[in-house]
Amino acid sequence: MLDTVKDYMSGVIKRKAKRGNLDIAMLIDGPNMLRKEFDVSLKEVRELVEELGNIRVGLAFLNQYASDKLIEAVANQGFVPRVIPGDVDVYLAVEAMELIYSDNVDAIALMTRDTDFLPIIAKAKEQGKVTIVIGADPGFSTALQNAADYVIKLKPRKERESEGKEEKPEEAKDVVSDE
């Protein structure tokens, strides 16, 4: 009986994803992704994720070295900055686990390159959540990309501007190469 209910709910969530109607919880690993070398535009990232649904929870985990300017920029894009003393990974993982078990969330989006979050992706999928990872090279975990339902691979700003707008998120199996 429980498997039948999970299968039904999984089908409902997949249909919502195709229509762009997912309720998404987006968690940002600040020290890992909000770096000058990546030149990330949170506005562009938000727009890409919103093609799959509505961001209902948006949290950016930052360490104690985050500048006031970065904290303000994160807040201006509608994300709640959480400044953490030390390593942010444990705090992000705890928050992700709470959201995985929330009935108000259909999808978990993690903006990170870090393989350490692979168990979060696995647990989210086990609970019937759609999984989205957003990252950039170098160092974007192949395992993380292969495990997620959707992958958004960010490119440097110069590449994005020369190509126009970045590609829409696709199913992970279509985005990840066998390199």
C-alpha positions in Angstrom: 0.0 0.0 0.0 2.7 2.5 1.0 4.7 1.7 -2.2 1.5 2.4 -4.3 1.0 5.8 -2.6 4.7 6.7 -3.1 4.5 5.7 -6.8 1.3 7.8 -7.2 2.9 10.8 -5.5 6.1 10.4 -7.6 4.0 10.6 -10.7 2.2 13.7 -9.5 5.5 15.4 -8.7 7.0 14.5 -12.2 3.9 16.1 -13.9 4.3 19.2 -11.7 8.0 19.4 -12.8 7.1 19.2 -16.5 4.6 22.1 -16.0 7.0 24.2 -13.9 4.8 23.9 -10.9 7.2 22.5 -8.3 7.5 24.0 -4.8 11.3 24.2 -4.5 13.5 24.6 -1.5 16.8 26.1 -2.7 19.9 25.9 -0.5 23.2 27.6 -1.4 26.6 26.5 -0.2 28.0 30.1 -0.1 31.7 29.4 0.5 31.7 26.8 -2.2 29.8 28.7 -4.9 29.6 32.4 -4.2 33.2 33.1 -5.1 34.7 35.7 -7.4 36.2 33.0 -9.7 32.7 31.9 -10.6 31.1 35.3 -11.0 27.7 33.9 -10.1 24.6 36.0 -10.7 22.0 34.9 -8.2 19.4 36.6 -10.3 20.2 34.4 -13.2 20.4 31.3 -11.1 17.0 32.1 -9.5 15.5 32.5 -13.0 16.8 29.2 -14.2 15.5 27.3 -11.1 12.2 29.0 -11.4 11.7 27.4 -14.8 11.0 24.3 -12.8 8.7 25.9 -10.3 8.5 28.4 -7.4 11.2 28.8 -4.9 9.3 28.6 -1.6 12.4 28.4 0.6 15.6 30.1 -0.4 18.6 29.9 2.0 22.2 30.9 1.5 24.6 29.5 4.0 27.7 31.8 4.5 30.7 31.5 6.8 31.9 34.2 9.2 34.2 35.6 6.5 31.3 36.7 4.3 31.4 40.4 3.6 28.5 42.7 4.4 28.3 43.4 0.7 27.8 39.7 -0.1 25.2 39.3 2.7 23.3 42.3 1.3 23.5 40.9 -2.3 22.1 37.6 -1.2 19.3 39.2 0.7 18.5 41.5 -2.3 17.9 38.5 -4.4 15.3 37.1 -2.0 17.5 34.5 -0.3 17.8 34.4 3.5 21.4 34.7 4.4 22.5 32.4 7.3 25.9 33.3 8.6 27.5 30.3 10.2 30.6 30.3 12.5 32.9 27.8 10.8 32.0 25.1 8.2 28.5 25.6 6.7 28.1 22.0 5.5 26.6 20.5 8.6 24.1 23.4 9.0 23.1 23.1 5.3 22.7 19.3 5.6 20.5 19.6 8.7 18.3 22.2 7.0 18.1 20.1 3.9 17.0 17.0 5.9 14.2 19.0 7.5 13.0 20.2 4.1 13.1 16.7 2.6 10.5 15.6 5.2 8.3 18.7 4.6 5.0 18.1 2.8 5.2 21.7 1.5 8.3 21.0 -0.7 8.3 19.0 -3.9 12.0 19.6 -4.9 15.3 20.2 -3.2 17.8 22.4 -5.1 21.4 22.4 -3.9 23.8 25.0 -5.3 27.2 23.4 -4.6 30.0 21.5 -6.2 30.6 19.4 -3.1 30.3 15.5 -3.2 29.7 15.7 0.6 26.0 16.4 -0.2 25.5 13.2 -2.2 23.6 11.5 0.7 21.2 14.5 0.8 20.4 14.0 -2.9 19.9 10.2 -2.2 17.6 10.8 0.8 15.6 13.4 -1.1 15.0 11.0 -4.0 14.2 8.2 -1.6 11.4 10.4 -0.1 10.0 11.2 -3.6 11.5 14.7 -4.0 12.8 16.0 -7.3 16.5 16.9 -7.0 18.3 19.8 -8.7 22.0 20.6 -8.4 23.5 23.8 -9.5 27.3 24.1 -9.8 30.2 25.1 -11.9 33.6 23.8 -13.0 36.3 23.3 -11.9 35.4 20.8 -9.2 31.7 20.2 -9.9 31.2 16.7 -8.6 30.4 14.2 -11.4 28.7 11.9 -8.8 26.5 14.8 -7.7 25.5 15.6 -11.3 24.7 11.9 -12.0 22.6 11.5 -8.9 20.4 14.5 -9.5 17.2 14.7 -11.6 18.2 18.1 -13.0 21.5 19.7 -13.4 22.2 23.4 -14.0 25.9 23.9 -14.9 26.9 27.5 -14.6 29.3 29.1 -17.0 31.6 32.1 -16.5 29.8 35.4 -17.1 31.8 36.1 -20.3 30.7 32.8 -21.8 27.1 33.5 -20.8 27.1 36.9 -22.4 28.6 35.7 -25.6 26.1 32.9 -26.0 23.1 34.9 -24.9 21.1 33.4 -22.0 22.2 30.2 -20.4 20.5 26.9 -21.3 17.4 25.8 -19.6 17.7 23.0 -17.0 17.4 19.6 -18.4 17.2 16.1 -17.0 20.6 15.1 -15.6 21.1 12.2 -18.0 20.9 14.6 -20.9 23.2 17.2 -19.4 26.1 15.2 -18.0 28.6 13.9 -20.4 30.6 10.6 -20.0 33.9 12.4 -19.6 
